Amino acid sequence: MKSDKNGQQIITVRVQPKSRQQQLIQISETEFKARLISAPDKGKANAELLAILADYFGLAPSRLRIIRGETSRTKLIEIKNTKRSEKMNR
């Protein structure tokens, strides 16, 4: 995954809420598709999305933020300080 000099990365995620199972599919280096069990009600699907992305990247959920598309199926997610976390995992 590429990041800028501050260690921040932007990815695009296409969300499919109310799926039978939870699944995260990487389409390209910066594009993902997420199938979520939660309904898009009161932020439940967004919270589930951030949780599975945090697990996928091995980061704390606090390092992820939806910067565009909170109420849309296509979301831009900012991943903060990826360089620092990559160094910690080595």
MODELLER restraints for C-alpha pairs under 7 A, 6 or more apart:
rsr = mdl.restraints
at = mdl.atoms
rsr.add(forms.Gaussian(group=physical.xy_distance, feature=features.Distance(at['CA:1:A'], at['CA:29:A']), mean=6.10, stdev=0.5))
rsr.add(forms.Gaussian(group=physical.xy_distance, feature=features.Distance(at['CA:2:A'], at['CA:9:A']), mean=6.67, stdev=0.5))
rsr.add(forms.Gaussian(group=physical.xy_distance, feature=features.Distance(at['CA:3:A'], at['CA:9:A']), mean=4.77, stdev=0.5))
rsr.add(forms.Gaussian(group=physical.xy_distance, feature=features.Distance(at['CA:6:A'], at['CA:81:A']), mean=6.56, stdev=0.5))
rsr.add(forms.Gaussian(group=physical.xy_distance, feature=features.Distance(at['CA:7:A'], at['CA:80:A']), mean=6.34, stdev=0.5))
rsr.add(forms.Gaussian(group=physical.xy_distance, feature=features.Distance(at['CA:7:A'], at['CA:81:A']), mean=4.32, stdev=0.5))
rsr.add(forms.Gaussian(group=physical.xy_distance, feature=features.Distance(at['CA:7:A'], at['CA:82:A']), mean=4.96, stdev=0.5))
rsr.add(forms.Gaussian(group=physical.xy_distance, feature=features.Distance(at['CA:7:A'], at['CA:83:A']), mean=5.00, stdev=0.5))
rsr.add(forms.Gaussian(group=physical.xy_distance, feature=features.Distance(at['CA:8:A'], at['CA:78:A']), mean=6.78, stdev=0.5))
rsr.add(forms.Gaussian(group=physical.xy_distance, feature=features.Distance(at['CA:8:A'], at['CA:79:A']), mean=5.51, stdev=0.5))
rsr.add(forms.Gaussian(group=physical.xy_distance, feature=features.Distance(at['CA:8:A'], at['CA:80:A']), mean=4.55, stdev=0.5))
rsr.add(forms.Gaussian(group=physical.xy_distance, feature=features.Distance(at['CA:8:A'], at['CA:81:A']), mean=5.30, stdev=0.5))
rsr.add(forms.Gaussian(group=physical.xy_distance, feature=features.Distance(at['CA:8:A'], at['CA:82:A']), mean=6.04, stdev=0.5))
rsr.add(forms.Gaussian(group=physical.xy_distance, feature=features.Distance(at['CA:9:A'], at['CA:78:A']), mean=5.73, stdev=0.5))
rsr.add(forms.Gaussian(group=physical.xy_distance, feature=features.Distance(at['CA:9:A'], at['CA:79:A']), mean=5.05, stdev=0.5))
rsr.add(forms.Gaussian(group=physical.xy_distance, feature=features.Distance(at['CA:9:A'], at['CA:80:A']), mean=6.66, stdev=0.5))
rsr.add(forms.Gaussian(group=physical.xy_distance, feature=features.Distance(at['CA:10:A'], at['CA:76:A']), mean=6.56, stdev=0.5))
rsr.add(forms.Gaussian(group=physical.xy_distance, feature=features.Distance(at['CA:10:A'], at['CA:77:A']), mean=5.56, stdev=0.5))
rsr.add(forms.Gaussian(group=physical.xy_distance, feature=features.Distance(at['CA:10:A'], at['CA:78:A']), mean=4.62, stdev=0.5))
rsr.add(forms.Gaussian(group=physical.xy_distance, feature=features.Distance(at['CA:10:A'], at['CA:79:A']), mean=6.23, stdev=0.5))
rsr.add(forms.Gaussian(group=physical.xy_distance, feature=features.Distance(at['CA:11:A'], at['CA:30:A']), mean=4.68, stdev=0.5))
rsr.add(forms.Gaussian(group=physical.xy_distance, feature=features.Distance(at['CA:11:A'], at['CA:31:A']), mean=5.84, stdev=0.5))
rsr.add(forms.Gaussian(group=physical.xy_distance, feature=features.Distance(at['CA:11:A'], at['CA:76:A']), mean=5.75, stdev=0.5))
rsr.add(forms.Gaussian(group=physical.xy_distance, feature=features.Distance(at['CA:11:A'], at['CA:77:A']), mean=5.29, stdev=0.5))
rsr.add(forms.Gaussian(group=physical.xy_distance, feature=features.Distance(at['CA:11:A'], at['CA:78:A']), mean=6.63, stdev=0.5))
rsr.add(forms.Gaussian(group=physical.xy_distance, feature=features.Distance(at['CA:12:A'], at['CA:30:A']), mean=6.19, stdev=0.5))
rsr.add(forms.Gaussian(group=physical.xy_distance, feature=features.Distance(at['CA:12:A'], at['CA:31:A']), mean=4.87, stdev=0.5))
rsr.add(forms.Gaussian(group=physical.xy_distance, feature=features.Distance(at['CA:12:A'], at['CA:32:A']), mean=6.25, stdev=0.5))
rsr.add(forms.Gaussian(group=physical.xy_distance, feature=features.Distance(at['CA:12:A'], at['CA:74:A']), mean=6.96, stdev=0.5))
rsr.add(forms.Gaussian(group=physical.xy_distance, feature=features.Distance(at['CA:12:A'], at['CA:75:A']), mean=5.70, stdev=0.5))
rsr.add(forms.Gaussian(group=physical.xy_distance, feature=features.Distance(at['CA:12:A'], at['CA:76:A']), mean=4.71, stdev=0.5))
rsr.add(forms.Gaussian(group=physical.xy_distance, feature=features.Distance(at['CA:12:A'], at['CA:77:A']), mean=6.28, stdev=0.5))
rsr.add(forms.Gaussian(group=physical.xy_distance, feature=features.Distance(at['CA:13:A'], at['CA:31:A']), mean=5.88, stdev=0.5))
rsr.add(forms.Gaussian(group=physical.xy_distance, feature=features.Distance(at['CA:13:A'], at['CA:32:A']), mean=4.70, stdev=0.5))
rsr.add(forms.Gaussian(group=physical.xy_distance, feature=features.Distance(at['CA:13:A'], at['CA:33:A']), mean=5.42, stdev=0.5))
rsr.add(forms.Gaussian(group=physical.xy_distance, feature=features.Distance(at['CA:13:A'], at['CA:34:A']), mean=6.72, stdev=0.5))
rsr.add(forms.Gaussian(group=physical.xy_distance, feature=features.Distance(at['CA:13:A'], at['CA:74:A']), mean=5.74, stdev=0.5))
rsr.add(forms.Gaussian(group=physical.xy_distance, feature=features.Distance(at['CA:13:A'], at['CA:75:A']), mean=5.23, stdev=0.5))
rsr.add(forms.Gaussian(group=physical.xy_distance, feature=features.Distance(at['CA:13:A'], at['CA:76:A']), mean=6.45, stdev=0.5))
rsr.add(forms.Gaussian(group=physical.xy_distance, feature=features.Distance(at['CA:14:A'], at['CA:32:A']), mean=6.38, stdev=0.5))
rsr.add(forms.Gaussian(group=physical.xy_distance, feature=features.Distance(at['CA:14:A'], at['CA:33:A']), mean=4.74, stdev=0.5))
rsr.add(forms.Gaussian(group=physical.xy_distance, feature=features.Distance(at['CA:14:A'], at['CA:34:A']), mean=6.18, stdev=0.5))
rsr.add(forms.Gaussian(group=physical.xy_distance, feature=features.Distance(at['CA:14:A'], at['CA:73:A']), mean=5.64, stdev=0.5))
rsr.add(forms.Gaussian(group=physical.xy_distance, feature=features.Distance(at['CA:14:A'], at['CA:74:A']), mean=4.47, stdev=0.5))
rsr.add(forms.Gaussian(group=physical.xy_distance, feature=features.Distance(at['CA:14:A'], at['CA:75:A']), mean=6.41, stdev=0.5))
rsr.add(forms.Gaussian(group=physical.xy_distance, feature=features.Distance(at['CA:15:A'], at['CA:33:A']), mean=5.97, stdev=0.5))
rsr.add(forms.Gaussian(group=physical.xy_distance, feature=features.Distance(at['CA:15:A'], at['CA:34:A']), mean=4.87, stdev=0.5))
rsr.add(forms.Gaussian(group=physical.xy_distance, feature=features.Distance(at['CA:15:A'], at['CA:35:A']), mean=6.06, stdev=0.5))
rsr.add(forms.Gaussian(group=physical.xy_distance, feature=features.Distance(at['CA:15:A'], at['CA:73:A']), mean=4.94, stdev=0.5))
rsr.add(forms.Gaussian(group=physical.xy_distance, feature=features.Distance(at['CA:15:A'], at['CA:74:A']), mean=6.22, stdev=0.5))
rsr.add(forms.Gaussian(group=physical.xy_distance, feature=features.Distance(at['CA:16:A'], at['CA:34:A']), mean=6.11, stdev=0.5))
rsr.add(forms.Gaussian(group=physical.xy_distance, feature=features.Distance(at['CA:16:A'], at['CA:35:A']), mean=4.77, stdev=0.5))
rsr.add(forms.Gaussian(group=physical.xy_distance, feature=features.Distance(at['CA:16:A'], at['CA:36:A']), mean=6.03, stdev=0.5))
rsr.add(forms.Gaussian(group=physical.xy_distance, feature=features.Distance(at['CA:16:A'], at['CA:73:A']), mean=6.90, stdev=0.5))
rsr.add(forms.Gaussian(group=physical.xy_distance, feature=features.Distance(at['CA:17:A'], at['CA:35:A']), mean=6.04, stdev=0.5))
rsr.add(forms.Gaussian(group=physical.xy_distance, feature=features.Distance(at['CA:17:A'], at['CA:36:A']), mean=4.71, stdev=0.5))
rsr.add(forms.Gaussian(group=physical.xy_distance, feature=features.Distance(at['CA:17:A'], at['CA:37:A']), mean=6.03, stdev=0.5))
rsr.add(forms.Gaussian(group=physical.xy_distance, feature=features.Distance(at['CA:17:A'], at['CA:38:A']), mean=5.97, stdev=0.5))
rsr.add(forms.Gaussian(group=physical.xy_distance, feature=features.Distance(at['CA:17:A'], at['CA:39:A']), mean=5.51, stdev=0.5))
rsr.add(forms.Gaussian(group=physical.xy_distance, feature=features.Distance(at['CA:17:A'], at['CA:40:A']), mean=6.39, stdev=0.5))
rsr.add(forms.Gaussian(group=physical.xy_distance, feature=features.Distance(at['CA:17:A'], at['CA:45:A']), mean=6.57, stdev=0.5))
rsr.add(forms.Gaussian(group=physical.xy_distance, feature=features.Distance(at['CA:18:A'], at['CA:36:A']), mean=5.94, stdev=0.5))
rsr.add(forms.Gaussian(group=physical.xy_distance, feature=features.Distance(at['CA:18:A'], at['CA:37:A']), mean=4.70, stdev=0.5))
rsr.add(forms.Gaussian(group=physical.xy_distance, feature=features.Distance(at['CA:18:A'], at['CA:38:A']), mean=5.33, stdev=0.5))
rsr.add(forms.Gaussian(group=physical.xy_distance, feature=features.Distance(at['CA:18:A'], at['CA:39:A']), mean=5.03, stdev=0.5))
rsr.add(forms.Gaussian(group=physical.xy_distance, feature=features.Distance(at['CA:19:A'], at['CA:35:A']), mean=5.84, stdev=0.5))
rsr.add(forms.Gaussian(group=physical.xy_distance, feature=features.Distance(at['CA:19:A'], at['CA:36:A']), mean=5.50, stdev=0.5))
rsr.add(forms.Gaussian(group=physical.xy_distance, feature=features.Distance(at['CA:19:A'], at['CA:37:A']), mean=4.86, stdev=0.5))
rsr.add(forms.Gaussian(group=physical.xy_distance, feature=features.Distance(at['CA:20:A'], at['CA:37:A']), mean=6.06, stdev=0.5))
rsr.add(forms.Gaussian(group=physical.xy_distance, feature=features.Distance(at['CA:21:A'], at['CA:35:A']), mean=6.91, stdev=0.5))
rsr.add(forms.Gaussian(group=physical.xy_distance, feature=features.Distance(at['CA:21:A'], at['CA:36:A']), mean=6.75, stdev=0.5))
rsr.add(forms.Gaussian(group=physical.xy_distance, feature=features.Distance(at['CA:21:A'], at['CA:37:A']), mean=5.87, stdev=0.5))
rsr.add(forms.Gaussian(group=physical.xy_distance, feature=features.Distance(at['CA:22:A'], at['CA:35:A']), mean=5.24, stdev=0.5))
rsr.add(forms.Gaussian(group=physical.xy_distance, feature=features.Distance(at['CA:22:A'], at['CA:36:A']), mean=4.87, stdev=0.5))
rsr.add(forms.Gaussian(group=physical.xy_distance, feature=features.Distance(at['CA:22:A'], at['CA:37:A']), mean=5.71, stdev=0.5))
rsr.add(forms.Gaussian(group=physical.xy_distance, feature=features.Distance(at['CA:23:A'], at['CA:34:A']), mean=5.75, stdev=0.5))
rsr.add(forms.Gaussian(group=physical.xy_distance, feature=features.Distance(at['CA:23:A'], at['CA:35:A']), mean=4.96, stdev=0.5))
rsr.add(forms.Gaussian(group=physical.xy_distance, feature=features.Distance(at['CA:23:A'], at['CA:36:A']), mean=6.81, stdev=0.5))
rsr.add(forms.Gaussian(group=physical.xy_distance, feature=features.Distance(at['CA:24:A'], at['CA:32:A']), mean=6.94, stdev=0.5))
rsr.add(forms.Gaussian(group=physical.xy_distance, feature=features.Distance(at['CA:24:A'], at['CA:33:A']), mean=5.87, stdev=0.5))
rsr.add(forms.Gaussian(group=physical.xy_distance, feature=features.Distance(at['CA:24:A'], at['CA:34:A']), mean=4.52, stdev=0.5))
rsr.add(forms.Gaussian(group=physical.xy_distance, feature=features.Distance(at['CA:24:A'], at['CA:35:A']), mean=6.36, stdev=0.5))
rsr.add(forms.Gaussian(group=physical.xy_distance, feature=features.Distance(at['CA:25:A'], at['CA:32:A']), mean=5.54, stdev=0.5))
rsr.add(forms.Gaussian(group=physical.xy_distance, feature=features.Distance(at['CA:25:A'], at['CA:33:A']), mean=5.08, stdev=0.5))
rsr.add(forms.Gaussian(group=physical.xy_distance, feature=features.Distance(at['CA:25:A'], at['CA:34:A']), mean=6.28, stdev=0.5))
rsr.add(forms.Gaussian(group=physical.xy_distance, feature=features.Distance(at['CA:26:A'], at['CA:32:A']), mean=4.44, stdev=0.5))
rsr.add(forms.Gaussian(group=physical.xy_distance, feature=features.Distance(at['CA:26:A'], at['CA:33:A']), mean=6.47, stdev=0.5))
rsr.add(forms.Gaussian(group=physical.xy_distance, feature=features.Distance(at['CA:36:A'], at['CA:45:A']), mean=6.61, stdev=0.5))
rsr.add(forms.Gaussian(group=physical.xy_distance, feature=features.Distance(at['CA:36:A'], at['CA:48:A']), mean=6.99, stdev=0.5))
rsr.add(forms.Gaussian(group=physical.xy_distance, feature=features.Distance(at['CA:38:A'], at['CA:44:A']), mean=6.03, stdev=0.5))
rsr.add(forms.Gaussian(group=physical.xy_distance, feature=features.Distance(at['CA:38:A'], at['CA:45:A']), mean=4.96, stdev=0.5))
rsr.add(forms.Gaussian(group=physical.xy_distance, feature=features.Distance(at['CA:39:A'], at['CA:45:A']), mean=5.72, stdev=0.5))
rsr.add(forms.Gaussian(group=physical.xy_distance, feature=features.Distance(at['CA:50:A'], at['CA:61:A']), mean=6.19, stdev=0.5))
rsr.add(forms.Gaussian(group=physical.xy_distance, feature=features.Distance(at['CA:50:A'], at['CA:64:A']), mean=6.53, stdev=0.5))
rsr.add(forms.Gaussian(group=physical.xy_distance, feature=features.Distance(at['CA:51:A'], at['CA:61:A']), mean=6.01, stdev=0.5))
rsr.add(forms.Gaussian(group=physical.xy_distance, feature=features.Distance(at['CA:54:A'], at['CA:60:A']), mean=5.80, stdev=0.5))
rsr.add(forms.Gaussian(group=physical.xy_distance, feature=features.Distance(at['CA:54:A'], at['CA:61:A']), mean=5.15, stdev=0.5))
rsr.add(forms.Gaussian(group=physical.xy_distance, feature=features.Distance(at['CA:63:A'], at['CA:79:A']), mean=5.81, stdev=0.5))
rsr.add(forms.Gaussian(group=physical.xy_distance, feature=features.Distance(at['CA:63:A'], at['CA:80:A']), mean=5.08, stdev=0.5))
rsr.add(forms.Gaussian(group=physical.xy_distance, feature=features.Distance(at['CA:64:A'], at['CA:77:A']), mean=6.68, stdev=0.5))
rsr.add(forms.Gaussian(group=physical.xy_distance, feature=features.Distance(at['CA:64:A'], at['CA:78:A']), mean=5.70, stdev=0.5))
rsr.add(forms.Gaussian(group=physical.xy_distance, feature=features.Distance(at['CA:64:A'], at['CA:79:A']), mean=4.82, stdev=0.5))
rsr.add(forms.Gaussian(group=physical.xy_distance, feature=features.Distance(at['CA:64:A'], at['CA:80:A']), mean=6.38, stdev=0.5))
rsr.add(forms.Gaussian(group=physical.xy_distance, feature=features.Distance(at['CA:65:A'], at['CA:77:A']), mean=5.58, stdev=0.5))
rsr.add(forms.Gaussian(group=physical.xy_distance, feature=features.Distance(at['CA:65:A'], at['CA:78:A']), mean=5.22, stdev=0.5))
rsr.add(forms.Gaussian(group=physical.xy_distance, feature=features.Distance(at['CA:65:A'], at['CA:79:A']), mean=6.79, stdev=0.5))
rsr.add(forms.Gaussian(group=physical.xy_distance, feature=features.Distance(at['CA:66:A'], at['CA:75:A']), mean=6.78, stdev=0.5))
rsr.add(forms.Gaussian(group=physical.xy_distance, feature=features.Distance(at['CA:66:A'], at['CA:76:A']), mean=5.92, stdev=0.5))
rsr.add(forms.Gaussian(group=physical.xy_distance, feature=features.Distance(at['CA:66:A'], at['CA:77:A']), mean=4.58, stdev=0.5))
rsr.add(forms.Gaussian(group=physical.xy_distance, feature=features.Distance(at['CA:66:A'], at['CA:78:A']), mean=6.34, stdev=0.5))
rsr.add(forms.Gaussian(group=physical.xy_distance, feature=features.Distance(at['CA:67:A'], at['CA:76:A']), mean=5.65, stdev=0.5))
rsr.add(forms.Gaussian(group=physical.xy_distance, feature=features.Distance(at['CA:67:A'], at['CA:77:A']), mean=5.79, stdev=0.5))
rsr.add(forms.Gaussian(group=physical.xy_distance, feature=features.Distance(at['CA:67:A'], at['CA:78:A']), mean=6.47, stdev=0.5))
rsr.add(forms.Gaussian(group=physical.xy_distance, feature=features.Distance(at['CA:68:A'], at['CA:75:A']), mean=5.63, stdev=0.5))
rsr.add(forms.Gaussian(group=physical.xy_distance, feature=features.Distance(at['CA:68:A'], at['CA:76:A']), mean=5.09, stdev=0.5))
rsr.add(forms.Gaussian(group=physical.xy_distance, feature=features.Distance(at['CA:69:A'], at['CA:75:A']), mean=4.48, stdev=0.5))
rsr.add(forms.Gaussian(group=physical.xy_distance, feature=features.Distance(at['CA:69:A'], at['CA:76:A']), mean=6.53, stdev=0.5))
